[in-house]
Amino acid sequence: MVEHNEPAGRSLQIYDTTLRDGAQREGLALSIQDKLRIARRLDALGIPFIEGGWPGANPKDAQFFWQLREKPLTQARVTAFCSTRRPGKVAADDPLLQPVLAAGTTWITLFGKSWDLHVTTGLQTTLAENLAMIDDTIGYFRSQGRRIIYDAEHWFDGYKANPDYALQTLAAALQAGAEWLVLCDTNGGTLPQEISTIVTAVHTWLQGFPAPRPQLGIHTHNDSGTAVANAMAAVAAGATMVQGTINGYGERCGNADLCTLIANLQLKLGYGCIAPARLETLAETSRFISEVVNLAPDDHAPYVGRSAFAHKGGIHVSAVQREPKTYEHIDPAAVGNRRRIVVSDQAGLSNVLVKARNFGLHLERQDPASRQLLDRLKTLEQEGYQFEAAEASFELLMREALGDRPRFFELQGFHINCQRQAQGDSHSSQSLATIKVRVDGEEILAAAEGNGPVAALDQALRKALVNFYPAIAHFHLSDYKVRIIDSGAGTAAKTRVLVESSNGQQRWTTLGVSASIIEASYQAVTEGLEYGLMLETDQRTSAIALANLNGQAQL
């Protein structure tokens, strides 16, 4: 069992708002179960504060808090989010605040206006009333035994426009009992040097108040592409809480990406964010949450992306095999990632040999098959193949060169018929695919319909093979991409198709290239089935070998 030691170094409080601010990203929607799964994964990662949502503004969020009360997290402090009371009201009588108390959280994150423009234009009230709203709301929550994190919304824009009033809003929150003052770059337009100057000024201003003084936090958006840099600048200037989201999810251009921030702060600057053993699950957590929110992972994300430690150039590969520091700024294992050797037309023999080892294949530099494979690879890439994103196809190609590629079936031919029918003002299309394959000397003819030629072809192929290979019933296409390689050729252009397949536990990508999109799709789909069957065979062989070893041990 892995020990989850406390984070070392100068301590920072990481505050995750994926479930609230992150969920405002366009195209992202979370069910209650999604939110619970993410919260428990963040808890396992060691995040100290998790913002659960705004109870009262969203019925789903209220249910989320109730379910967490029935089965609490192990270490994280869950916060409920809300705004100050409305103008002209009394906090104790404002019905919007009651669901926040009913959520039952010890900590409440309250946001208020810092920018005089928002007070007079957005709230349409006076500057004095806004100060009263901050004081009254925090005072009311404190009287109910709650602890307060105050988010100063639009802080940096407000400070630049009217610094005296912006500081008055912080003073109101401080004197009412807020324990954290979080400075928010809500519009995401501030740059690192401005962040540094303003946070330093606020930190100095706070020293004029008697102890115990609230601590400073930072909340940045990425509209200028500097959210992570801004948060790091704020930490250097005295902030001790960092707010952000996993994978940088958020409204417009997103929030500060906690995956990048945690790694930078802990591995590069020596701050204690989460325990080192938990940091090793960062990449896994990033991918898990991207799956739950149903968004493709960013392969090129720093630290956690699939390509973050991928090496393509032959010189790079040779060097990194001798000394990883030559082209890697950290050990990938520190964040739970791994080194990948990418194959392409820029690859040298070192790439091919390393990939062979990764696939568990024996290939030596002096083997004629090594040079033949490299030449074949470069020829195929000239034709439009691109194996960087289709490692399953490359493994099959490598096994074929070594005489180790299993042949589960052989295509005898296929035919596709497409029909388009008018239905009132709209049209529908239906495709019928007929396919003939040979398995163990037996010919099988199968037909199937689909809402497109590729779907019909896929269904017909599965129908023909499933009686011989029942595991195929568990395979499914999880992604399908089409790329025109030489668009200048018009309708005669070559097409590259990438198909991602899954058996529910593993994913693999195969490709096909042809002037016919149907033929390219067929290549990718059949190789996807072939690779999946090879995985099933390998797993079955391993299970049998393990059972035999266990049986021998008992004897």
C-alpha positions in Angstrom: 0.0 0.0 0.0 1.4 3.4 -1.0 2.0 5.9 1.9 0.3 9.2 1.3 2.8 11.4 3.1 2.1 15.1 3.8 3.4 17.5 1.2 6.8 18.9 1.9 8.1 22.4 1.6 6.3 25.8 2.0 2.6 24.9 2.1 0.0 26.1 -0.3 -3.7 25.5 -0.2 -5.0 24.2 -3.6 -8.6 25.0 -4.2 -10.4 23.1 -7.0 -13.4 24.7 -8.7 -13.8 22.1 -11.6 -17.3 21.2 -10.4 -18.6 24.8 -10.5 -16.4 27.2 -12.5 -15.0 24.4 -14.7 -18.6 23.2 -15.5 -19.3 26.5 -17.1 -17.1 25.5 -20.1 -19.1 25.4 -23.3 -20.1 21.8 -24.2 -19.4 20.5 -20.7 -22.4 19.1 -18.6 -22.2 17.1 -15.4 -24.7 14.9 -13.8 -24.9 14.4 -10.0 -23.0 11.1 -10.3 -20.4 12.8 -12.5 -19.8 15.4 -9.8 -19.6 12.8 -7.1 -17.1 10.7 -9.1 -14.9 13.8 -9.8 -15.1 15.0 -6.2 -13.9 11.6 -4.9 -11.1 11.5 -7.4 -10.0 15.0 -6.3 -10.2 13.9 -2.7 -7.9 10.9 -3.5 -5.5 13.2 -5.2 -5.2 15.2 -2.0 -6.8 18.5 -3.0 -7.5 20.4 0.3 -10.5 22.4 -0.9 -13.2 21.3 -3.4 -15.9 23.7 -4.5 -19.0 21.8 -5.0 -21.4 24.3 -6.6 -24.0 26.9 -5.8 -26.9 25.3 -3.8 -30.1 27.3 -4.4 -29.0 28.5 -7.9 -29.0 24.9 -9.1 -31.1 22.1 -7.7 -28.5 19.5 -8.9 -25.9 21.2 -6.7 -28.1 21.0 -3.6 -28.5 17.2 -4.2 -24.8 16.9 -4.6 -24.1 18.4 -1.1 -26.8 16.2 0.5 -25.3 13.0 -1.0 -21.8 14.0 0.2 -23.2 14.5 3.7 -24.4 10.9 3.6 -21.0 9.6 2.4 -18.3 12.3 3.2 -14.9 12.7 1.5 -11.9 11.4 3.3 -9.8 14.6 3.7 -11.0 17.4 1.4 -13.0 20.3 2.7 -16.0 20.9 0.5 -17.2 24.4 0.0 -20.6 25.8 -1.1 -20.5 28.8 -3.4 -22.8 31.9 -3.4 -23.0 35.6 -3.9 -23.5 38.4 -1.4 -27.1 39.2 -0.5 -29.1 41.3 -2.9 -29.2 45.1 -2.7 -31.8 46.4 -0.2 -32.3 43.1 1.5 -31.1 41.7 4.9 -28.9 38.7 4.7 -30.9 36.7 7.3 -34.1 37.3 5.2 -32.6 36.6 1.8 -34.1 33.3 0.6 -31.1 32.7 -1.8 -28.8 32.2 1.2 -30.8 29.6 3.0 -30.0 26.7 0.6 -26.3 27.6 1.1 -26.6 27.0 4.8 -28.7 23.9 4.2 -25.8 22.4 2.2 -24.2 21.9 5.6 -20.6 22.8 4.7 -18.3 24.3 7.2 -16.7 26.5 4.6 -18.6 28.9 2.3 -17.0 30.7 -0.6 -18.7 34.0 -1.0 -18.1 36.3 -4.0 -18.7 40.1 -4.0 -18.0 43.0 -6.3 -14.7 44.8 -6.2 -15.1 46.9 -9.4 -17.1 50.1 -9.0 -18.3 49.7 -12.6 -20.0 46.4 -11.7 -21.6 47.8 -8.6 -23.2 50.8 -10.3 -23.9 49.1 -13.7 -24.3 45.4 -12.9 -25.9 45.5 -9.4 -27.4 49.0 -10.0 -26.8 50.1 -6.5 -24.5 52.4 -4.6 -20.9 51.8 -3.6 -21.9 52.1 0.1 -24.6 49.5 -0.3 -22.2 47.1 -1.9 -19.9 47.4 1.2 -22.9 46.7 3.4 -23.8 43.6 1.4 -20.3 42.2 1.9 -20.3 42.9 5.6 -23.9 41.8 6.3 -23.6 38.5 4.3 -20.3 37.4 5.9 -21.5 38.5 9.3 -24.7 36.4 8.9 -22.8 33.3 7.8 -20.3 33.7 10.6 -23.2 33.9 13.1 -24.3 30.5 11.8 -20.9 29.0 12.6 -19.6 29.0 9.0 -16.0 29.9 7.9 -15.6 32.2 4.9 -13.4 32.3 1.8 -14.1 35.7 0.2 -13.7 35.8 -3.6 -13.1 39.4 -4.7 -14.7 39.2 -8.2 -13.1 41.4 -10.9 -10.5 42.4 -8.3 -7.7 43.4 -10.7 -9.9 45.4 -13.0 -11.5 47.0 -10.0 -8.1 47.9 -8.4 -6.8 49.4 -11.6 -10.0 51.5 -12.0 -10.4 52.6 -8.4 -7.8 51.2 -5.9 -9.2 53.0 -2.9 -12.7 51.5 -3.3 -11.4 48.1 -4.2 -9.4 48.0 -0.9 -12.6 49.1 0.9 -14.3 46.0 -0.3 -11.5 43.8 1.1 -11.6 45.7 4.4 -15.3 45.0 4.7 -14.8 41.3 4.1 -11.8 41.2 6.5 -13.6 43.0 9.3 -16.7 40.8 8.9 -14.6 37.7 9.6 -13.4 36.3 6.2 -10.4 34.0 6.7 -9.3 34.1 3.1 -9.3 37.0 0.6 -9.1 35.6 -2.9 -8.1 38.1 -5.7 -9.9 37.1 -8.9 -8.9 38.0 -12.4 -12.4 37.3 -13.6 -12.0 38.6 -17.1 -8.6 37.0 -17.6 -7.1 40.2 -19.1 -4.3 40.9 -16.5 -0.7 40.0 -17.2 1.9 38.5 -14.8 3.8 41.7 -14.1 0.5 43.5 -13.1 -0.5 40.5 -11.0 2.8 40.7 -9.1 2.6 44.4 -8.5 -1.0 44.4 -7.3 -0.8 41.3 -5.1 2.4 42.7 -3.5 0.5 46.0 -2.8 -2.4 44.1 -1.2 0.0 41.9 0.8 1.7 45.1 2.2 -1.7 46.7 2.9 -2.8 43.8 4.9 0.2 44.2 7.3 -1.5 47.3 8.6 -4.3 45.2 10.2 -3.9 43.5 13.6 -3.3 39.7 13.7 -4.8 37.3 12.9 -5.0 38.6 9.4 -6.7 36.8 6.5 -4.5 35.0 4.0 -4.5 35.8 0.3 -5.6 33.6 -2.5 -5.5 33.9 -6.3 -8.1 32.9 -9.0 -7.1 33.4 -12.6 -8.8 32.9 -16.0 -7.0 32.2 -19.2 -8.3 34.8 -21.6 -4.8 36.2 -22.2 -3.2 32.7 -22.2 -1.4 33.6 -18.9 -3.6 32.0 -16.2 -0.9 29.6 -14.9 1.8 32.3 -15.1 -0.5 34.8 -13.3 -1.2 32.3 -10.5 2.5 31.6 -10.0 3.3 35.4 -10.0 0.6 35.8 -7.2 2.2 33.0 -5.2 5.6 34.6 -5.5 4.0 37.9 -4.2 2.4 36.3 -1.2 -0.7 34.4 -2.1 -1.0 31.1 -0.2 -4.2 29.7 -1.8 -4.4 28.9 -5.5 -7.7 28.3 -7.2 -8.1 26.6 -10.5 -9.6 23.6 -12.4 -8.4 20.2 -13.6 -7.3 20.5 -17.2 -8.0 24.2 -17.2 -11.8 23.7 -17.8 -13.8 26.9 -17.5 -15.9 29.5 -19.2 -14.6 31.2 -22.4 -10.8 30.3 -22.5 -10.9 28.4 -19.2 -9.3 28.7 -15.8 -5.8 28.2 -14.5 -4.9 24.5 -15.1 -4.3 22.9 -11.7 -2.4 20.0 -13.4 0.2 22.4 -14.7 0.1 24.6 -11.6 0.6 21.9 -9.0 3.5 20.3 -10.9 5.2 23.7 -11.4 4.7 24.9 -7.9 5.8 21.6 -6.3 8.4 20.2 -8.6 10.0 23.5 -9.8 9.5 25.9 -6.9 9.5 23.6 -3.9 6.0 24.4 -2.5 4.0 21.7 -0.8 0.8 21.2 -2.6 -0.1 17.5 -2.4 1.8 14.5 -1.1 4.5 13.2 -3.5 2.8 9.8 -3.7 -0.4 11.4 -4.7 1.4 13.7 -7.2 2.2 10.5 -9.1 -1.5 10.0 -9.8 -1.8 13.5 -11.4 -1.8 12.3 -15.1 -4.3 9.5 -14.3 -6.6 12.0 -12.5 -6.4 14.4 -15.5 -7.4 11.6 -17.9 -10.1 10.2 -15.6 -11.8 13.6 -15.3 -11.6 14.2 -19.1 -13.4 10.9 -19.5 -16.1 11.7 -17.0 -16.8 15.1 -18.6 -16.7 13.4 -22.1 -14.0 15.7 -23.5 -11.0 14.4 -25.4 -7.8 14.7 -23.3 -5.3 17.4 -24.5 -2.5 15.2 -25.7 -0.1 18.2 -25.6 -1.0 19.4 -22.1 2.2 20.1 -20.0 3.1 17.3 -17.6 -0.1 15.1 -18.0 -0.6 15.0 -21.8 0.1 11.9 -23.7 2.7 13.8 -25.8 4.3 15.6 -22.9 7.2 13.2 -22.9 7.0 11.9 -26.5 10.2 11.9 -28.6 10.1 11.8 -32.4 13.4 12.9 -33.8 16.0 10.2 -34.1 18.7 12.2 -32.4 16.4 13.0 -29.5 15.5 9.3 -29.1 19.2 8.2 -29.1 20.1 10.9 -26.5 17.1 10.3 -24.2 17.9 6.6 -24.1 21.4 7.4 -22.8 20.4 10.2 -20.5 16.7 11.3 -20.1 17.7 14.8 -18.9 18.8 15.6 -22.4 15.2 16.1 -23.6 13.1 15.8 -20.5 12.8 18.5 -17.9 11.5 16.1 -15.2 11.1 12.4 -14.6 7.6 11.6 -16.2 6.9 9.2 -13.4 6.8 12.1 -10.9 3.4 13.1 -12.3 2.3 9.6 -13.3 3.1 10.0 -17.0 5.5 8.0 -19.1 8.0 8.4 -21.9 6.8 7.6 -25.4 8.9 7.1 -28.5 7.0 8.3 -31.6 7.5 6.8 -35.0 7.3 8.9 -38.2 9.2 9.7 -41.3 11.6 11.6 -39.1 12.4 8.5 -37.1 15.8 6.9 -36.9 16.5 3.2 -36.2 16.6 4.0 -32.5 12.9 4.9 -32.6 12.1 1.6 -34.2 14.1 -0.4 -31.7 12.7 1.3 -28.7 9.1 0.8 -30.0 9.9 -2.9 -30.5 10.9 -3.1 -26.8 7.8 -1.2 -25.8 5.7 -3.8 -27.7 7.5 -6.7 -26.1 9.2 -7.7 -29.4 12.8 -8.8 -29.9 14.5 -6.7 -32.6 18.2 -5.9 -32.8 20.0 -3.1 -34.7 21.8 -5.6 -36.9 18.7 -7.5 -37.9 17.8 -7.0 -41.6 14.2 -6.6 -40.5 15.1 -3.4 -38.6 16.3 -1.5 -41.7 13.5 -3.0 -43.8 10.9 -1.9 -41.3 12.3 1.7 -41.2 12.4 1.9 -45.0 8.8 0.6 -45.1 7.7 3.1 -42.5 9.1 6.0 -44.5 7.6 4.8 -47.7 4.1 4.5 -46.1 4.4 8.0 -44.6 5.1 9.3 -48.0 1.9 7.7 -49.1 0.0 9.5 -46.4 0.2 7.1 -43.4 0.9 8.7 -40.1 1.7 6.3 -37.3 2.2 8.8 -34.5 -1.5 8.7 -33.6 -2.0 5.0 -34.6 0.4 2.9 -32.6 -1.8 -0.2 -32.8 -1.3 -0.1 -36.6 2.4 0.3 -36.2 2.6 -2.6 -33.9 0.8 -4.8 -36.4 3.2 -3.5 -39.1 6.1 -4.4 -37.0 4.8 -7.8 -36.2 4.2 -8.4 -39.9 7.9 -7.6 -40.6 9.0 -10.1 -37.9 6.6 -12.8 -39.1 4.7 -12.5 -35.8 1.4 -11.0 -37.0 -1.6 -13.1 -36.2 -4.2 -13.7 -39.0 -7.6 -14.0 -37.5 -9.5 -13.6 -40.8 -9.1 -12.9 -44.5 -11.2 -10.5 -46.5 -12.7 -12.0 -49.7 -14.6 -8.9 -50.8 -17.3 -6.4 -49.8 -20.0 -4.4 -51.5 -21.8 -1.3 -50.2 -25.2 0.1 -51.4 -26.3 3.5 -50.2 -29.8 4.9 -50.5 -31.1 8.4 -49.8 -34.8 8.9 -49.3 -36.8 12.1 -49.0 -39.0 12.5 -45.9 -40.9 15.7 -46.2 -38.5 18.6 -46.1 -35.6 16.4 -44.9 -33.7 13.4 -46.2 -32.5 10.2 -44.6 -29.8 7.8 -45.8 -29.4 4.1 -45.2 -26.5 1.9 -46.2 -26.3 -1.8 -46.7 -22.9 -3.6 -46.6 -22.3 -7.2 -47.7 -19.0 -8.7 -46.8 -17.3 -12.1 -47.4 -14.5 -13.3 -45.1 -12.6 -16.5 -44.6 -11.9 -17.8 -41.1 -10.0 -21.1 -40.6 -10.8 -22.1 -44.2 -14.5 -21.4 -43.9 -16.1 -18.6 -46.0 -18.8 -16.5 -44.3 -21.1 -14.1 -46.1 -22.8 -11.5 -43.9 -24.9 -8.3 -44.5 -25.8 -5.4 -42.2 -27.4 -2.0 -42.4 -26.1 1.2 -40.9 -26.8 5.0 -41.0 -23.7 5.3 -43.2 -21.4 3.1 -45.3 -18.7 2.8 -42.6 -21.2 1.9 -39.9 -22.8 -0.7 -42.2 -19.4 -2.1 -43.1 -18.4 -2.3 -39.4 -21.6 -4.1 -38.4 -21.4 -6.6 -41.3 -17.8 -7.4 -40.4 -18.7 -8.0 -36.8 -21.7 -10.1 -37.7 -19.4 -12.3 -39.8 -16.8 -12.8 -37.1 -18.6 -12.7 -33.8 -19.5 -16.5 -33.8 -15.8 -17.3 -34.2 -14.6 -14.5 -31.9 -17.2 -13.7 -29.2 -15.0 -11.0 -27.7 -15.8 -8.8 -30.7 -19.2 -8.2 -29.1 -17.5 -6.1 -26.5 -15.5 -4.0 -28.9 -16.8 -0.6 -30.0 -15.6 2.4 -32.0 -15.0 5.3 -29.6 -13.8 7.8 -32.2 -13.6 8.2 -36.0 -11.6 10.9 -37.7 -11.2 11.7 -41.4 -8.4 13.8 -42.9 -8.0 14.9 -46.5 -4.2 14.5 -47.2 -3.8 16.4 -50.5 -6.8 18.7 -50.8 -5.5 20.2 -54.0 -6.4 17.0 -55.8 -10.1 17.7 -55.2 -12.4 14.7 -55.1 -9.5 12.4 -56.2 -7.6 13.4 -53.0 -6.3 10.7 -50.7 -8.0 10.2 -47.3 -6.5 9.2 -44.0 -8.9 7.7 -41.5 -8.1 7.2 -37.8 -10.4 4.9 -35.8 -10.1 4.6 -32.0 -11.5 1.3 -30.7 -12.1 0.1 -27.1 -12.9 -3.1 -25.3 -14.2 -1.1 -22.2 -10.8 -1.3 -20.5 -8.2 -0.4 -23.2 -8.2 1.9 -26.1 -6.2 1.6 -29.3 -6.0 3.5 -32.6 -5.6 2.2 -36.1 -5.5 3.9 -39.5 -6.1 3.5 -43.2 -5.2 5.5 -46.2 -6.8 5.4 -49.7 -8.2 7.6 -52.4 -11.5 5.9 -51.4 -12.8 6.9 -47.9 -14.6 3.6 -47.8 -11.4 1.6 -48.4 -9.5 3.7 -45.9 -12.2 3.2 -43.3 -12.2 -0.5 -44.0 -8.5 -0.7 -43.4 -8.7 1.2 -40.1 -11.8 -0.8 -38.9 -10.4 -4.2 -39.7 -7.0 -3.5 -38.1 -8.9 -2.2 -35.0 -10.7 -5.6 -34.7 -7.5 -7.5 -35.5 -5.6 -5.6 -32.8 -8.4 -6.1 -30.3 -8.4 -9.8 -30.9 -4.6 -9.9 -30.5 -5.0 -8.2 -27.1 -7.6 -10.7 -26.1 -5.4 -13.6 -27.1 -2.4 -12.2 -25.2 -4.5 -11.7 -22.1 -5.9 -15.2 -22.3 -2.4 -16.7 -22.8 -1.1 -14.7 -19.8 -4.1 -15.9 -17.6 -3.5 -19.5 -18.6 0.2 -19.2 -17.8 -0.5 -17.6 -14.4 -3.0 -20.3 -13.6 -0.4 -23.0 -14.5 2.2 -21.3 -12.3 -0.3 -21.1 -9.4 -1.1 -24.8 -9.9 2.6 -25.8 -9.8 3.1 -23.7 -6.7 0.3 -25.6 -4.9 1.8 -28.9 -5.9 
